[in-house]
Amino acid sequence: MISQEVVIDIARDAIWVIIISSAPMLLVSLVVGLVISIFQTATSIQEQTLTFVPKVLSIFIMIMLVGSWIMNNITTYMTDLWSNFSRYLG
């Protein structure tokens, strides 16, 4: 029988993998949004859709750059999870 502590450890590790894997895209989106907001403030352009295309393009570029690293993190976590499966069952 799997204990409550093991379930919490698995969930904690999964959340950590999610945070680490999504951090590059979130940080780039944050920086691009900040730069565009400063540009909008300086030029008095108040178009709401101006930030959409640069953010999407920057996220696609980051996925191309760090996609293999993200996939490696996820597959390593899943491999560790499945290799310890018998230990979780008792």
N, C-alpha and C positions, 0 to 999 in steps of 0.2 A: 504494500500500500504506500502510495506516495504521500509524504508528509507536507504539512502546510509550509514549512521553511523551504523545502525544495521548490515548491510552486512559486513562492515569493522570489527565490533566487533566480529561477528561470525567467520570470516576468521582469525582474530588475535587469537582468542581462539583455533581454529582448529590447527593453526600452532604451538601454544604453546604446545598443547597436543602431537603433532607429535614430537616436539623437546624433551620434557620431556620423552616420551615413548621410543624414540630411543637412548637417551643418554647412558644408561648402556651398550648396545651392542657396540656403537661407542667408548666409553672410553676403554672398555676391548680390543677391536680390536686394538686401538691405543697403549695401553701398551704392548700387545703381539707382535705387529709389531716392537715396539721400542726395546724390549728385544731381539728379533730374529735378528734385524739389528746390535745390539751391538755384539751379538754372532758371526754373520757373519763377522763383521769387525775384531774381535779379532782372529778368526781362519782362516781368508782369504778364507772362503768358499763363493763363489759368485753365488750360485744357486738361481735363481729367484723364483722357485716353492717351496722353503723351507718354506716360510712364509704362504703359502696357507692353508695347513692342520691344523697347530696350530690355525690360526685365525678362521677357520670354526668350529673347535671343541670348542674353547672358546666361540664363539657366540652361538652355540647350548647349551652349559652349562648355559650361561647367560639367554637364553630364558627359559630353564627349571627352573631356580632359580627365575626370575622376571616376568615370563609370566603371572601369575595371577595378579600381580600388574599392568602390562601394560593393560591387558584386563579390569581390574577395572577402570583405567583411561579413557579408550576409552568408556566403557559403561556408566560411570558417565557423560561424556561429551555429549554423544548421548541422554541420559535420560533427561539431562537439556535442550538440544536443542529441543527435541520433547515435553517436558512438557510446554515450553514457546512458542510453535508454534502459538497459537491463539494470543498471544501478538505481534508477528512479523507481522501478517496479518493486524493488524489495530485495 
